[in-house]
Each structure stands twice: as C-alpha cells, then as structure tokens.
Amino acid sequence: MVMTKNKLFLFAVLVIFTSGSVCAAAKKAGPAAVLPGFTAEDMPYDAGEAVLLRWPVNPAAAAGTAYEIYVSSLEAGGWVKVTEFDAAAKTGADIGLPFWAWNGTKDEHAVKVELNNLFGNFPPGAVFTCKAAVLEKGALKAESLPATIAPQGNWFRLDRLNNLIALLGLITVFFWAVSHAKRKGLFIRRIAGLDAIDEAIGRATEMGKPIFYVPGIGSMSSISTIASAFILGEVSKKVAQYDSHIKVPHYDPVVMTVCKEVVKQSYLEAGRPDSYRDDINHFVSADQFSYAASVDGMISREKPAACFYMGHFMAESLLLAEVGATSGAIQIAGTDVEHQLPFFFTACDYTLIGEELYAAGAYLSKEPMLLSALKVQDLGKLVVMVSVFFGMILVSLGAKFGWDGLVRVVMDLFKGY
C-alpha cells in the first residue's frame, strides 16, 4: 500500500513538471514581433528591374542580430531568400547614388533588390511581395508585414545629370568652335612632318620618281588605319595636282577597297579624274613579313623619291624604313604604336608621334568641322586634367580633416553612373 502511494506521488510530480515545461515552451514559441516601418518602393532611376526596401535602424539591437530579406512573385509563388546581413550594415548611406539624386542616411536600412537576377525577365507591371525577418542568435525575433510593389521603369536618369551637363557643355563648345573656325579659323601648332608633305611630293615630281604610301598592317577598324586613310586622301589630292605618281601597296583587302575610293575621290576633287588609275592601290599579301619583303623589293627596284609610312606597324617598321632610307627617299612616318616609334625616328626624316597622326587629317584639310573636333578634344583633355588636379587636392584635404561631405560631393561629381 505504501509502495502504491509513493508511485502515485512520483507520477503526480512528473505530470506537474511536464505540464510546466510544455507551458513554458508554448509561451516561448509565441508569435514573433512585427518589424516597424518596413516599406517597399520602386528603385529610382532604373529600368524597372529593382525595388528598394527601407526601414528604421534599431540602435538597441543586440550583438549578433541579423536581417534576412525575402521576395515572392505571384507567378513563381513561395518566398525566395535574397540576402542576409548584420544589423549594422546596408544603410541608406550605402546606396550608390549621387547626392543630388539620393539623400540616404545611416538612420535607416536601405536594401536594393535586383529582381531580374532572381526571377529573370518579367513582364512590365509584375507584382512582387517583400518582407524582412529579424534574427537574434539564429532565432526569429521579429518579422515585417509583407509589402507589395510593382516596379516601373524611369524615363529620366537623374543620377546621370553630371554626364548630361558635361555632354551639353561639350556640344556647346563644339558648335562655337565650328562657327569660329568658319569665320576666323582656328590655330593649330605647326607639325613639321605634315609641313614636309608638300616638299616630299614636289621633290618626287621634279625627279620624275614615284611616291610610295604604306598604310600599315592594321584593319579598317583600327583608329590609326582610319587616320592613315584621311592622310592618304590629302596626299593623293596633292599628287593629282602635281601630276605625279603614287603607289599604295596593301596588307588588308578591306583597307585596299576603302583606300581605292579615297584616292579616286581625291583625284576627282583635284580636278584630275583622268589621271586616276585602278592600279594605284594594289594588294600584296596578308602575311606580315611577306608583305614587308615585297614592299622592300618594290622600293629597291623603283627608287621612289618619297615614302610615307602611316598607320599601324609592328616588327616590319624597321625593315621598311631602312630600305627606304638606303634608296635615298625622303621618308615621313606616323604611328600610334609607341614601341615602333624609335625605329621610325632612326630611319625616317620626319615622324608623327601618337595623336599627331590623328590630327593630321584636320591639319592638312583645314576643314572647319575637323578643326573644331580637334579643338574640342584638346579642351576636353584640359578640363579633365584641371578637374583631376583640383579634385585630388579636395579629396586629400577632405580625407585629412574628416570632411566626409566634401569627399562625397567630389567623388559623386567625377563618378560615371
């Protein structure tokens, strides 16, 4: 009887203890708190492919607190986890927008969600639902109410206002330069190599010898080859006026086709279309050293009075220029391949360095549009150099004295969005 009473007593204690544990667990697993102030907005100044989630920063958040962001679409259904980050991260100050387009602070969280990376290409007007969860040491502490948003594309990128202002400024300066060039002309410093073109062509005419124009081994997409085609047009015009003879051996058949039209047009503008011949431009070889050897042979046999090397050159530069020098020709070269310039300096009478090759077309033709473009480029370089110099000084001062606002303004002005 005593044993039975003891068993009943122990059973009653066990039941009471279990009930208390269950009640405590039920109390602990109650509903999570609501994260206040959570909103979902269309991401400004984009193509309608992102949303911006914002809510206030909780200064009393305990160590180890983190946020998780979830997004759902009506088509896909279910929640997709976007990111997880510490409670001190991703504030409004971290959004990569300039100061004139965004006024984010460190008092609120701001998260940009790229929806196209999660759901691919979605139709305009698609509706998405977003929410945020607060985790404290891995356990759910609070959760926001779901926020619905339909992202829309923006017509105007206010974040690129600095680029627009710079573009309008350049356009204004360009048209002013065109007007000024037509009325009074524009000054361009003298380039000895280009001034010597008349001398070289005149010498060839007096001696009754041909002129060789080598456009290099670049393709038609090369800037130096395009510049060479401009120079060829001006040289051909003077050759036609002097009734001299020019030969243009080619490495690339596409470049040859373009140069044929350039030379034909130059003879037409010079009033000597009857002097033009199709064999002025001729294809040699698409192999680098075969081309160089063939041109060297032509120069050695025909002993031209002038040789022009304009365009993209590589290892064949010295092979060509050395043979031309031994034939006694006056040689004018130009390339933007800097490691080939020493060979041209050594073997040629005049050498165009880098951008002098690009400016040659405007220099020779005196065309107002080309001269204006050249002046605007020079002005743009000057503005960039001055801006970088003073910007560097301002950023350095801001970093030294803690002027974060000044640093941000300067960096935003120089940034391309």
C-alpha positions, 0 to 999 in steps of 0.5 A: 500500500505504501509502495502504491502511494509513493508511485502515485506521488512520483507520477503526480510530480512528473505530470506537474513538471511536464505540464510546466515545461510544455507551458513554458515552451508554448509561451516561448514559441509565441508569435514573433514581433512585427518589424516597424516601418518596413516599406517597399518602393520602386528603385529610382532611376532604373529600368524597372528591374529593382525595388528598394526596401527601407526601414528604421535602424534599431540602435538597441539591437543586440550583438549578433542580430541579423536581417534576412530579406525575402521576395515572392512573385505571384507567378513563381509563388513561395518566398525566395531568400535574397540576402542576409546581413548584420544589423549594422550594415546596408544603410541608406548611406550605402546606396550608390547614388549621387547626392543630388539624386539620393539623400540616404542616411545611416538612420535607416536600412536601405536594401536594393533588390535586383529582381531580374537576377532572381526571377529573370525577365518579367513582364512590365507591371509584375507584382512582387511581395517583400518582407524582412525577418529579424534574427537574434542568435539564429532565432526569429525575433521579429518579422515585417508585414509583407509589402507589395510593389510593382516596379516601373521603369524611369524615363529620366536618369537623374543620377546621370545629370553630371554626364548630361551637363558635361555632354551639353557643355561639350556640344556647346563648345563644339558648335562655337568652335565650328562657327569660329573656325568658319569665320576666323579659323582656328590655330593649330601648332605647326607639325613639321612632318605634315609641313614636309608633305608638300616638299616630299611630293614636289621633290618626287615630281621634279625627279620624275620618281614615284611616291610610295604610301604604306598604310600599315598592317592594321584593319579598317577598324583600327583608329590609326588605319582610319587616320592613315586613310584621311592622310592618304586622301590629302596626299593623293589630292596633292599628287593629282595636282602635281601630276605625279605618281603614287603607289599604295601597296596593301596588307588588308583587302578591306583597307585596299577597297576603302583606300581605292575610293579615297584616292579616286575621290581625291583625284576627282576633287583635284580636278584630275579624274583622268589621271586616276588609275585602278592600279594605284592601290594594289594588294600584296599579301596578308602575311606580315613579313611577306608583305614587308619583303615585297614592299622592300623589293618594290622600293629597291627596284623603283627608287621612289623619291618619297615614302610615307609610312602611316598607320599601324606597324609592328616588327616590319617598321624597321625593315621598311624604313631602312630600305627606304632610307638606303634608296635615298627617299625622303621618308615621313612616318606616323604611328600610334604604336609607341614601341615602333616609334624609335625605329621610325625616328632612326630611319625616317626624316620626319615622324608623327608621334601618337595623336599627331597622326590623328590630327593630321587629317584636320591639319592638312584639310583645314576643314572647319568641322575637323578643326573644331573636333580637334579643338574640342578634344584638346579642351576636353583633355584640359578640363579633365586634367584641371578637374583631376588636379583640383579634385585630388587636392579636395579629396586629400584635404577632405580625407585629412580633416574628416570632411566626409561631405566634401569627399562625397560631393567630389567623388559623386561629381567625377563618378560615371553612373 
